[in-house]
Amino acid sequence: MSFTTSRSARAALAFDLVQQLQARLQARLGAGFERHQWLRDEGRHGGGCRLTHAGGPPLQRASLNVSHVHYDDEPQRPLASATALSAIVHPLPPRAPSLHIHISWTETKAGPGAWRLMADLNPCLPDPADTAVFVAALRSAAGPHFDEGAAQGERYFHIPALGRQRGVAHFYLEQYGTDDEAADLAFAAHFGATMIDAYGGILETRVAQPGLPTLAEKDEQRRYHTVYLFQVLTLDRGTTSGLLVHDQNDLGVLGSLPALVDRELLASWEPRVPRPQDELLRALTAIVPADGAIGDVQKRAFCRALRDHYARHPAALDLQARGDRVPPTVRNHGH
């Protein structure tokens, strides 16, 4: 299978970059990945490639998704191209933190393009040393943009219903760009490589620690992964936008979900969730099996539930997470 690529030179450079970063992260994580290609409109409007890890030491689950979508042949669509790496890593050892990283370039037909840079560390059992390493890497990678990105990250990954954050270190820089295209590309490349290498070092240290996890540690991992799933499915604007734009990469969009959650804990949060999101949470909880295992069947069912919910309650999108600026992702795709 193959797909067309954008005629934009900047999109081509961005596509090369995210593929390089995908390969770099895979190399840090080791073997065991499977390659899956997906097509946007049978490849006419691009597509992508995701690398997935279904489990096995040192990983519980991982998804490294590269996407490249364009509408060169449809002038009525506002979007010219969107190119991204969206990666999530959930390690098997409870003391090894999860990683989320997103590097993307988006350009419209009416104006200049912009970068989105995100990285956050998500431990089940927070460790001050790991957090310090990750934050130091963020400071180095972001330079003068650290304060802005950290503030937006804290806001974006806040979970109001639970009164907590998802993760311990966050960075979210939206719609970044200057007049120096080469410098912007270099900044995105440096940011991605720095965060991948920092996380790789943290993971290697944690995996090398002797001893088996305790039952209490496994329980805490399951509880935190329930928080993670809750945030992704009820608050994460990027995830929801990806599902509302098209249905041709559903497993890739929900590749961030962990393998095992606590259904009773998830259900217990319904009274804390504002309407109509309580209705959404009820529908999502009904999909989770009694043992809490999340596989492709559950992911596809989550996608249907989310699309149905926002078709009936479009205003509920305003309840989702946001930084200082909200990108018009769905509108840009002509929806």
LUMTIRO-370714 format. One record per residue (C-alpha): y, x, z; residue in three letters; chain; residue number from 0. Coordinates in nm, 2 decimals. Layout:
LUMTIRO-370714
       py       px       pz   gupa   palo   torse
        Y        X        Z    ALA      A     NUM
...
END
This chain:
LUMTIRO-370714
       py       px       pz   gupa   palo   torse
     0.00     0.00     0.00    MET      A       0
     0.35     0.11    -0.07    SER      A       1
     0.70    -0.03    -0.04    PHE      A       2
     1.04     0.03    -0.20    THR      A       3
     1.31     0.22    -0.02    THR      A       4
     1.69     0.17    -0.01    SER      A       5
     1.91     0.31    -0.27    ARG      A       6
     2.15     0.43     0.00    SER      A       7
     2.16     0.80     0.05    ALA      A       8
     2.24     0.76     0.43    ARG      A       9
     1.95     0.52     0.47    ALA      A      10
     1.72     0.78     0.30    ALA      A      11
     1.83     1.04     0.55    LEU      A      12
     1.78     0.81     0.84    ALA      A      13
     1.43     0.72     0.71    PHE      A      14
     1.34     1.09     0.70    ASP      A      15
     1.48     1.14     1.05    LEU      A      16
     1.28     0.86     1.22    VAL      A      17
     0.96     0.97     1.04    GLN      A      18
     1.02     1.32     1.18    GLN      A      19
     1.08     1.19     1.53    LEU      A      20
     0.77     0.97     1.51    GLN      A      21
     0.56     1.27     1.41    ALA      A      22
     0.72     1.47     1.69    ARG      A      23
     0.63     1.21     1.96    LEU      A      24
     0.28     1.17     1.83    GLN      A      25
     0.23     1.55     1.85    ALA      A      26
     0.34     1.54     2.21    ARG      A      27
     0.11     1.26     2.30    LEU      A      28
    -0.21     1.39     2.13    GLY      A      29
    -0.49     1.24     1.93    ALA      A      30
    -0.63     0.89     1.92    GLY      A      31
    -0.36     0.72     1.71    PHE      A      32
    -0.43     0.48     1.43    GLU      A      33
    -0.20     0.43     1.13    ARG      A      34
    -0.10     0.08     1.02    HIS      A      35
     0.13     0.00     0.74    GLN      A      36
     0.32    -0.33     0.70    TRP      A      37
     0.53    -0.46     0.42    LEU      A      38
     0.85    -0.67     0.41    ARG      A      39
     0.81    -0.93     0.14    ASP      A      40
     0.51    -0.75    -0.01    GLU      A      41
     0.70    -0.42    -0.01    GLY      A      42
     0.99    -0.55    -0.22    ARG      A      43
     1.23    -0.52     0.08    HIS      A      44
     1.07    -0.22     0.24    GLY      A      45
     0.82    -0.21     0.53    GLY      A      46
     0.71     0.05     0.77    GLY      A      47
     0.43     0.24     0.95    CYS      A      48
     0.33     0.21     1.31    ARG      A      49
     0.10     0.45     1.50    LEU      A      50
    -0.09     0.27     1.77    THR      A      51
    -0.31     0.39     2.06    HIS      A      52
    -0.54     0.14     2.20    ALA      A      53
    -0.62     0.33     2.51    GLY      A      54
    -0.80     0.64     2.64    GLY      A      55
    -0.68     0.93     2.85    PRO      A      56
    -0.40     1.00     2.89    PRO      A      57
    -0.27     0.67     2.75    LEU      A      58
    -0.32     0.30     2.84    GLN      A      59
    -0.14     0.19     2.52    ARG      A      60
     0.13     0.33     2.29    ALA      A      61
     0.31     0.21     1.97    SER      A      62
     0.53     0.43     1.76    LEU      A      63
     0.68     0.20     1.50    ASN      A      64
     0.89     0.31     1.20    VAL      A      65
     1.06     0.04     0.99    SER      A      66
     1.28     0.06     0.68    HIS      A      67
     1.41    -0.27     0.55    VAL      A      68
     1.67    -0.32     0.27    HIS      A      69
     1.81    -0.60     0.05    TYR      A      70
     1.94    -0.40    -0.25    ASP      A      71
     1.83    -0.68    -0.48    ASP      A      72
     1.98    -0.97    -0.28    GLU      A      73
     2.36    -0.93    -0.28    PRO      A      74
     2.41    -1.25    -0.08    GLN      A      75
     2.25    -1.10     0.23    ARG      A      76
     2.50    -0.92     0.46    PRO      A      77
     2.25    -0.64     0.55    LEU      A      78
     2.22    -0.34     0.32    ALA      A      79
     1.95    -0.16     0.51    SER      A      80
     1.80    -0.11     0.86    ALA      A      81
     1.59     0.19     0.95    THR      A      82
     1.45     0.25     1.29    ALA      A      83
     1.20     0.42     1.52    LEU      A      84
     1.10     0.20     1.81    SER      A      85
     0.84     0.36     2.04    ALA      A      86
     0.68     0.27     2.37    ILE      A      87
     0.43     0.47     2.57    VAL      A      88
     0.23     0.34     2.86    HIS      A      89
     0.03     0.61     3.02    PRO      A      90
    -0.31     0.55     3.19    LEU      A      91
    -0.23     0.73     3.53    PRO      A      92
    -0.01     0.50     3.75    PRO      A      93
     0.20     0.80     3.85    ARG      A      94
     0.29     0.88     3.49    ALA      A      95
     0.60     0.69     3.38    PRO      A      96
     0.63     0.48     3.06    SER      A      97
     0.88     0.56     2.79    LEU      A      98
     1.09     0.35     2.56    HIS      A      99
     1.30     0.51     2.29    ILE      A     100
     1.48     0.35     1.99    HIS      A     101
     1.68     0.54     1.72    ILE      A     102
     1.81     0.33     1.43    SER      A     103
     2.06     0.33     1.15    TRP      A     104
     2.20     0.00     1.02    THR      A     105
     2.44    -0.05     0.73    GLU      A     106
     2.59    -0.37     0.59    THR      A     107
     2.73    -0.44     0.25    LYS      A     108
     3.07    -0.52     0.38    ALA      A     109
     3.15    -0.21     0.59    GLY      A     110
     3.03     0.12     0.74    PRO      A     111
     2.70     0.17     0.90    GLY      A     112
     2.62     0.25     1.26    ALA      A     113
     2.36     0.41     1.48    TRP      A     114
     2.19     0.26     1.79    ARG      A     115
     2.04     0.51     2.04    LEU      A     116
     1.83     0.40     2.34    MET      A     117
     1.60     0.58     2.58    ALA      A     118
     1.48     0.47     2.92    ASP      A     119
     1.22     0.59     3.17    LEU      A     120
     0.99     0.32     3.33    ASN      A     121
     0.78     0.44     3.62    PRO      A     122
     0.54     0.22     3.81    CYS      A     123
     0.58     0.46     4.10    LEU      A     124
     0.92     0.62     4.08    PRO      A     125
     0.94     0.99     4.14    ASP      A     126
     1.28     1.15     4.21    PRO      A     127
     1.19     1.47     4.03    ALA      A     128
     1.08     1.29     3.71    ASP      A     129
     1.40     1.08     3.72    THR      A     130
     1.62     1.39     3.76    ALA      A     131
     1.45     1.56     3.46    VAL      A     132
     1.50     1.25     3.24    PHE      A     133
     1.86     1.20     3.34    VAL      A     134
     1.94     1.57     3.29    ALA      A     135
     1.79     1.54     2.94    ALA      A     136
     2.00     1.23     2.87    LEU      A     137
     2.32     1.41     2.98    ARG      A     138
     2.23     1.70     2.75    SER      A     139
     2.14     1.48     2.46    ALA      A     140
     2.43     1.24     2.49    ALA      A     141
     2.71     1.48     2.57    GLY      A     142
     3.04     1.30     2.60    PRO      A     143
     2.87     0.97     2.54    HIS      A     144
     2.66     0.98     2.85    PHE      A     145
     2.87     0.77     3.07    ASP      A     146
     2.92     0.49     2.81    GLU      A     147
     2.55     0.49     2.72    GLY      A     148
     2.43     0.49     3.08    ALA      A     149
     2.66     0.20     3.18    ALA      A     150
     2.55    -0.01     2.88    GLN      A     151
     2.18     0.08     2.96    GLY      A     152
     2.22    -0.03     3.32    GLU      A     153
     2.36    -0.36     3.20    ARG      A     154
     2.11    -0.42     2.92    TYR      A     155
     1.80    -0.35     3.14    PHE      A     156
     1.91    -0.56     3.43    HIS      A     157
     1.69    -0.85     3.52    ILE      A     158
     1.90    -1.12     3.69    PRO      A     159
     1.62    -1.34     3.79    ALA      A     160
     1.45    -1.06     3.98    LEU      A     161
     1.76    -0.88     4.10    GLY      A     162
     1.64    -0.54     3.97    ARG      A     163
     1.64    -0.31     3.67    GLN      A     164
     1.36    -0.24     3.43    ARG      A     165
     1.32     0.13     3.48    GLY      A     166
     1.51     0.40     3.67    VAL      A     167
     1.71     0.57     3.39    ALA      A     168
     1.87     0.40     3.10    HIS      A     169
     2.08     0.48     2.80    PHE      A     170
     2.20     0.24     2.53    TYR      A     171
     2.47     0.34     2.28    LEU      A     172
     2.54     0.06     2.03    GLU      A     173
     2.72     0.07     1.70    GLN      A     174
     2.79     0.45     1.71    TYR      A     175
     2.95     0.62     1.42    GLY      A     176
     3.24     0.86     1.32    THR      A     177
     3.39     0.97     1.00    ASP      A     178
     3.16     1.27     1.00    ASP      A     179
     2.83     1.14     0.86    GLU      A     180
     2.65     1.48     0.89    ALA      A     181
     2.75     1.52     1.25    ALA      A     182
     2.64     1.16     1.33    ASP      A     183
     2.29     1.23     1.18    LEU      A     184
     2.27     1.55     1.37    ALA      A     185
     2.36     1.38     1.69    PHE      A     186
     2.09     1.11     1.64    ALA      A     187
     1.84     1.39     1.56    ALA      A     188
     1.93     1.59     1.87    HIS      A     189
     1.92     1.29     2.10    PHE      A     190
     1.58     1.18     1.98    GLY      A     191
     1.42     1.52     1.99    ALA      A     192
     1.56     1.60     2.33    THR      A     193
     1.44     1.28     2.49    MET      A     194
     1.09     1.31     2.33    ILE      A     195
     1.05     1.67     2.45    ASP      A     196
     1.18     1.58     2.80    ALA      A     197
     0.93     1.29     2.83    TYR      A     198
     0.65     1.50     2.69    GLY      A     199
     0.70     1.76     2.97    GLY      A     200
     0.70     1.48     3.24    ILE      A     201
     0.39     1.33     3.10    LEU      A     202
     0.20     1.66     3.08    GLU      A     203
     0.29     1.74     3.44    THR      A     204
     0.17     1.40     3.57    ARG      A     205
    -0.15     1.40     3.37    VAL      A     206
    -0.24     1.75     3.50    ALA      A     207
    -0.22     1.64     3.86    GLN      A     208
    -0.57     1.63     4.02    PRO      A     209
    -0.73     1.33     4.19    GLY      A     210
    -0.80     0.97     4.08    LEU      A     211
    -0.55     0.69     4.13    PRO      A     212
    -0.59     0.47     4.43    THR      A     213
    -0.65     0.10     4.42    LEU      A     214
    -0.30     0.05     4.56    ALA      A     215
    -0.15     0.26     4.28    GLU      A     216
    -0.34     0.06     4.02    LYS      A     217
    -0.21    -0.26     4.17    ASP      A     218
     0.15    -0.14     4.16    GLU      A     219
     0.11    -0.04     3.80    GLN      A     220
    -0.01    -0.39     3.72    ARG      A     221
     0.28    -0.54     3.90    ARG      A     222
     0.53    -0.32     3.73    TYR      A     223
     0.38    -0.39     3.39    HIS      A     224
     0.42    -0.76     3.46    THR      A     225
     0.80    -0.69     3.52    VAL      A     226
     0.80    -0.51     3.19    TYR      A     227
     0.64    -0.79     3.00    LEU      A     228
     0.87    -1.04     3.16    PHE      A     229
     1.18    -0.84     3.06    GLN      A     230
     1.06    -0.79     2.70    VAL      A     231
     0.97    -1.15     2.63    LEU      A     232
     1.25    -1.33     2.81    THR      A     233
     1.55    -1.10     2.79    LEU      A     234
     1.51    -0.83     2.53    ASP      A     235
     1.75    -0.92     2.25    ARG      A     236
     1.61    -0.66     2.01    GLY      A     237
     1.25    -0.79     2.04    THR      A     238
     1.36    -1.15     2.00    THR      A     239
     1.58    -1.07     1.70    SER      A     240
     1.29    -0.88     1.53    GLY      A     241
     1.07    -1.19     1.57    LEU      A     242
     1.33    -1.44     1.44    LEU      A     243
     1.41    -1.23     1.13    VAL      A     244
     1.06    -1.23     0.99    HIS      A     245
     0.69    -1.26     1.09    ASP      A     246
     0.55    -0.96     0.89    GLN      A     247
     0.53    -0.71     1.17    ASN      A     248
     0.46    -0.92     1.48    ASP      A     249
     0.22    -0.68     1.63    LEU      A     250
     0.46    -0.39     1.58    GLY      A     251
     0.75    -0.58     1.74    VAL      A     252
     0.54    -0.66     2.04    LEU      A     253
     0.38    -0.31     2.05    GLY      A     254
     0.58    -0.25     2.36    SER      A     255
     0.37    -0.48     2.58    LEU      A     256
     0.14    -0.32     2.83    PRO      A     257
    -0.24    -0.39     2.84    ALA      A     258
    -0.27    -0.56     3.17    LEU      A     259
    -0.05    -0.79     3.38    VAL      A     260
    -0.06    -1.02     3.68    ASP      A     261
    -0.06    -1.39     3.56    ARG      A     262
     0.00    -1.53     3.91    GLU      A     263
     0.30    -1.30     3.97    LEU      A     264
     0.45    -1.39     3.63    LEU      A     265
     0.41    -1.76     3.71    ALA      A     266
     0.57    -1.71     4.05    SER      A     267
     0.90    -1.62     3.89    TRP      A     268
     0.95    -1.95     3.71    GLU      A     269
     1.18    -2.10     3.98    PRO      A     270
     1.41    -1.81     3.95    ARG      A     271
     1.47    -1.84     3.58    VAL      A     272
     1.76    -2.05     3.44    PRO      A     273
     1.70    -2.34     3.21    ARG      A     274
     1.57    -2.35     2.94    PRO      A     275
     1.41    -2.01     3.00    GLN      A     276
     1.19    -2.15     3.27    ASP      A     277
     1.03    -2.36     2.99    GLU      A     278
     0.98    -2.04     2.79    LEU      A     279
     0.82    -1.86     3.09    LEU      A     280
     0.59    -2.15     3.15    ARG      A     281
     0.47    -2.13     2.78    ALA      A     282
     0.43    -1.75     2.80    LEU      A     283
     0.23    -1.77     3.13    THR      A     284
    -0.01    -2.02     2.98    ALA      A     285
    -0.10    -1.76     2.71    ILE      A     286
    -0.19    -1.49     2.96    VAL      A     287
    -0.57    -1.51     3.04    PRO      A     288
    -0.69    -1.51     3.40    ALA      A     289
    -0.78    -1.14     3.39    ASP      A     290
    -0.43    -1.05     3.27    GLY      A     291
    -0.55    -0.86     2.96    ALA      A     292
    -0.29    -0.86     2.67    ILE      A     293
    -0.44    -0.81     2.33    GLY      A     294
    -0.35    -0.90     1.97    ASP      A     295
    -0.45    -1.27     2.02    VAL      A     296
    -0.20    -1.30     2.31    GLN      A     297
     0.07    -1.11     2.12    LYS      A     298
     0.05    -1.35     1.82    ARG      A     299
     0.06    -1.65     2.06    ALA      A     300
     0.36    -1.50     2.23    PHE      A     301
     0.53    -1.47     1.89    CYS      A     302
     0.47    -1.84     1.81    ARG      A     303
     0.59    -1.95     2.15    ALA      A     304
     0.91    -1.75     2.12    LEU      A     305
     1.00    -1.88     1.77    ARG      A     306
     0.93    -2.23     1.88    ASP      A     307
     1.14    -2.20     2.19    HIS      A     308
     1.45    -2.06     2.01    TYR      A     309
     1.42    -2.31     1.73    ALA      A     310
     1.45    -2.58     1.99    ARG      A     311
     1.70    -2.40     2.21    HIS      A     312
     1.91    -2.17     1.99    PRO      A     313
     2.19    -2.15     2.25    ALA      A     314
     1.94    -1.98     2.49    ALA      A     315
     1.99    -1.66     2.29    LEU      A     316
     2.31    -1.62     2.49    ASP      A     317
     2.10    -1.57     2.80    LEU      A     318
     1.94    -1.25     2.67    GLN      A     319
     2.03    -0.90     2.76    ALA      A     320
     2.34    -0.73     2.60    ARG      A     321
     2.54    -0.42     2.62    GLY      A     322
     2.91    -0.41     2.56    ASP      A     323
     2.86    -0.53     2.20    ARG      A     324
     2.60    -0.77     2.05    VAL      A     325
     2.48    -0.67     1.71    PRO      A     326
     2.45    -0.97     1.47    PRO      A     327
     2.09    -0.88     1.37    THR      A     328
     1.96    -1.22     1.28    VAL      A     329
     2.28    -1.31     1.09    ARG      A     330
     2.28    -0.98     0.90    ASN      A     331
     1.93    -1.06     0.76    HIS      A     332
     2.07    -1.39     0.62    GLY      A     333
     1.93    -1.63     0.88    HIS      A     334
END
